[in-house]
Amino acid sequence: MNIFRRPHYNSEITNFIEEMRHKKPTLEAEQRAGRALLWDKHLDRETQDEFKQARVAQQPYVYQTQVK
């Protein structure tokens, strides 16, 4: 008998997630589709470079009026 072996334990959260996956097998696919709407986008490198070049430097204290 191994004295370091522990009985298998699942937290309440793990049980909840497993139960939710069992009840709704399409959940992971729906999550991936939702993520694709907002996050998984193809970036145009040229446009990104143009945005970086057009950026105006911010003054050290934003709310101070500009002194010329």
LONU-772218 format. One record per residue: residue number from 0; x, y, z of N, C-alpha, C in turn. Coordinates in steps of 0.1 Angstrom, whole numbers, plus 2048, in hexadecimal, padded with zeros to 3 digits. Layout:
<sites>
SITE   num   nxx   nyy   nzz   caxx   cayy   cazz   cxx   cyy   czz
SITE   NUM     X     Y     Z      X      Y      Z     X     Y     Z
...
</sites>
This chain:
<sites>
SITE   num   nxx   nyy   nzz   caxx   cayy   cazz   cxx   cyy   czz
SITE     0   808   7F4   800    800    800    800   809   80C   800
SITE     1   806   816   7F7    80D    822    7F6   808   82C   800
SITE     2   810   831   809    80C    83B    813   809   849   80D
SITE     3   80F   84B   802    80D    859    7FC   801   85A   7F2
SITE     4   7FB   84F   7F0    7EF    84F    7E7   7E3   855   7EE
SITE     5   7DD   85F   7E8    7D1    865    7ED   7C5   860   7E6
SITE     6   7B9   860   7EC    7AD    85D    7E5   7AA   868   7DB
SITE     7   7A4   865   7D0    7A1    86E    7C5   797   879   7CA
SITE     8   79A   885   7C8    792    890    7CD   78E   89A   7C2
SITE     9   782   89D   7C0    77D    8A7    7B7   777   8B3   7BF
SITE    10   77B   8BF   7BC    774    8CA    7C3   766   8CC   7BE
SITE    11   75F   8D5   7C5    751    8D8    7C0   751   8DE   7B3
SITE    12   75B   8E7   7B0    75C    8EE    7A3   75E   8E4   798
SITE    13   767   8DA   79A    76A    8D0    790   75E   8C8   78E
SITE    14   757   8C4   798    74A    8BC    796   740   8C4   78F
SITE    15   73F   8D1   792    735    8DA    78B   739   8DB   77C
SITE    16   745   8DD   779    749    8DE    76A   747   8D1   763
SITE    17   74A   8C6   769    748    8B9    763   739   8B6   761
SITE    18   731   8BA   76A    723    8B8    769   71D   8C1   75E
SITE    19   722   8CE   75D    71E    8D7    753   722   8D2   745
SITE    20   72E   8CC   743    732    8C7    737   72A   8BB   733
SITE    21   726   8B3   73D    71E    8A7    73A   710   8AB   736
SITE    22   70A   8B5   73C    6FD    8BA    738   6FC   8C0   72B
SITE    23   707   8C8   727    707    8CF    71B   714   8CC   713
SITE    24   714   8C2   70B    721    8BE    704   726   8C8   6FA
SITE    25   71D   8D1   6F6    722    8DC    6EC   728   8E8   6F3
SITE    26   729   8E8   700    72E    8F4    707   73B   8F8   702
SITE    27   745   8EF   701    752    8F3    6FD   753   8F9   6EF
SITE    28   74B   8F4   6E6    74A    8F9    6D8   744   907   6D8
SITE    29   73A   909   6E0    733    916    6E1   73D   920   6E7
SITE    30   745   91C   6F1    74F    925    6F7   759   929   6ED
SITE    31   75E   920   6E5    768    923    6DA   762   92C   6D0
SITE    32   755   92A   6CC    74F    933    6C3   74E   941   6C8
SITE    33   74A   942   6D5    749    950    6DB   757   956   6DC
SITE    34   761   94F   6DF    76F    955    6DF   773   959   6D2
SITE    35   76F   952   6C7    773    956    6BA   76D   963   6B6
SITE    36   761   966   6BB    75A    973    6B8   763   97F   6BC
SITE    37   769   97E   6C8    76F    98A    6CD   77F   989   6CD
SITE    38   785   97D   6CE    793    97D    6D1   79B   977   6C5
SITE    39   797   96D   6BF    79F    966    6B5   79D   96D   6A7
SITE    40   7A4   978   6A6    7A3    980    69A   7B1   980   693
SITE    41   7B0   981   686    7BC    983    67E   7C0   991   67D
SITE    42   7CD   994   681    7D1    9A2    681   7D9   9A6   675
SITE    43   7D6   9B1   66F    7DD    9B6    663   7E9   9BE   668
SITE    44   7F5   9B9   666    801    9BF    66B   804   9CD   665
SITE    45   800   9CF   659    802    9DC    653   7FA   9E7   65A
SITE    46   7ED   9E3   65D    7E4    9EC    664   7EA   9EF   672
SITE    47   7EE   9E5   678    7F4    9E6    686   800   9F0   686
SITE    48   809   9EE   67C    814    9F7    67B   810   A06   678
SITE    49   805   A08   670    800    A15    66E   7FB   A1B   67A
SITE    50   7F4   A13   682    7EE    A18    68F   7FA   A1D   698
SITE    51   804   A15   699    810    A18    6A1   817   A25   69D
SITE    52   818   A27   690    81E    A33    68A   816   A3F   68D
SITE    53   809   A3E   68D    800    A49    68E   7FD   A4D   69D
SITE    54   803   A45   6A6    800    A48    6B4   807   A55   6B8
SITE    55   800   A5D   6C0    805    A6A    6C5   80B   A68   6D3
SITE    56   816   A6D   6D5    81C    A6B    6E3   814   A73   6ED
SITE    57   812   A6D   6F8    80A    A73    703   813   A7B   70C
SITE    58   80F   A87   710    817    A8F    719   817   A89   727
SITE    59   821   A8C   72F    823    A86    73C   817   A87   745
SITE    60   811   A93   746    805    A94    74E   7FA   A98   745
SITE    61   7F1   A8E   744    7E6    A8F    73A   7DD   A9C   73B
SITE    62   7DA   A9F   747    7D0    AAA    749   7D7   AB8   74A
SITE    63   7E3   AB9   748    7EA    AC6    748   7E8   ACD   73B
SITE    64   7E5   ADA   73B    7E4    AE1    72E   7F1   AE2   727
SITE    65   7F1   AE2   71A    7FE    AE2    713   804   AF0   714
SITE    66   810   AF1   717    817    AFE    718   820   AFE   70B
SITE    67   81F   B09   704    827    B0A    6F7   832   B14   6F9
</sites>
